[in-house]
């Protein structure tokens, strides 16, 4: 186990980009893991309906290098590149998981994760440790266009509102999940008008027949233009063979006149620390 870094400054979150949509987030006394994916380069993730996708990159951490004091997993949906067989076999069955009702039922019933909580859209769940709190609210997401959304698991975005127990929100973070741009994104913009950081899932994931099920560069920039976060951190763009839209496509789109957000690029294995006012620190060392 590598040594922990010092705690992030008050009101700030330290984000380690592990790869794909996997982040290790520390805020005060809290430690969260998103969409755990620890398959290695060359291994295959199962995406359902007989579809496999080959991993093209290495995760920055193995499951054995996770800190022992994880408070919860925030799981956008039950797909093999977001909840893989390594997570299923190696994460503690007692670990709290905040996810969709669909994923919660399966995790509890088939895999014994007894503390999997399913959140309907716009419902929330509070996590506490010591003097730190995060309120997780399930936000609208749509993984596939039209009737094709029934071919993929239900997905949620997540609003993470960090602060002191009973106190005001000090940092507001939006995790898009594997969504496309659809009217629900406009509802997020109306109901969540002050997002400090948006973590957007990109990649232009394309299934057989050309079906687009995650945002490409254009859609990612469209989502950011609707939600208007202060800053945006792109993830989920080159890790699997089904991803056809590179990060560079999104970065080109962010050069649009009047683009509302500052991009915080973060390579796998890099750690960034952000607060409500922006980037506090950056560290390329992989150390948890």
Residue, then its C-alpha position, 0 to 999 in steps of 0.5 A: x500500500x502506498x502512503x496517503x497524501x496529506x488531507x486536501x485543504x478545507x473546502x477542497x476535493x482531491x481527485x485521482x484519475x485512475x482511468x476510464x470513469x474511475x476516480x478516487x475522491x477525497x474531501x475532508x474525512x471522506x473517501x469515495x470511489x466512482x465506477x470501479x474498473x480495474x481490468x488491465x490492458x488487453x482484458x475484455x469488459x462485458x457490455x451485455x447482449x453478447x458484446x465485449x470490449x477490449x481495454x486499451x490502457x492500464x489503470x493507474x491503481x490496482x484494487x489492492x492499492x485502494x485506501x482501506x477506509x473507503x466510505x462508498x462507491x458512486x456507481x453510475x450504472x452496471x456496465x462491465x467497464x464501470x463495475x467490472x469482475x475485479x470490483x465484484x470479486x474484490x471489493x468488500x460486500x459491506x461497502x456502501x454503494x450509491x447507484x441506480x435502483x436497477x444496479x442496487x437490486x442486482x448487486x444485493x440479490x446476485x452479488x451480496x452487496x448488502x449496502x447498495x442503495x438505489x436512488x430514483x432520479x432526484x432522490x438523495x442520500x447523505x454520507x458522513x464521516x467525522x466532520x465531513x458530509x456529502x449529499x449524493x443526488x441522482x440526476x437524469x441520464x440516458x445511455x442510448x437514443x430512443x428505444x435503444x436505451x433499453x439495450x443498455x442498463x439504466x444510468x444516473x448522473x450524480x450531484x455531489x454536494x460536499x460540506x460540513x454536517x449541517x453546514x452550507x455546501x462548499x463544493x458542488x460536483x456533477x458526475x455526468x455518467x454515461x449519458x447522451x445530451x437529451x432534455x434531462x440535461x436541460x432540467x439539470x441546468x435549471x435545477x443545479x445552476x451553480x456547479x463548481x466542477x463537472x466530470x464528463x464521460x466522453x468517448x463517443x462509445x459506438x456499438x455495432x451498427x453505429x449506435x452512439x451510447x456515450x457523448x462524443x466531443x461535440x455532445x460533451x461540449x453541448x452538455x457543458x454549454x447547457x449545464x455551465x459548470x465553472x470547470x470541467x474534467x473530461x474522463x472516459x475517452x480512450x480506454x476501450x476499443x468501443x470508444x471512437x471519439x478521442x479527447x482531442x475532439x472534445x478539446x477542439x469543441x471547447x474552443x468555441x466562442x463563449x464556451x462557459x467552462x475552464x477545462x482541467x485536463x487530468x491524465x491517468x495517475x494524475x491528482x488534481x485538487x479543486x475547490x469552489x474557486x478552481x484548481x488548487x494543486x496538481x500532482x502527477x504522483x500515483x500515491x494513495 
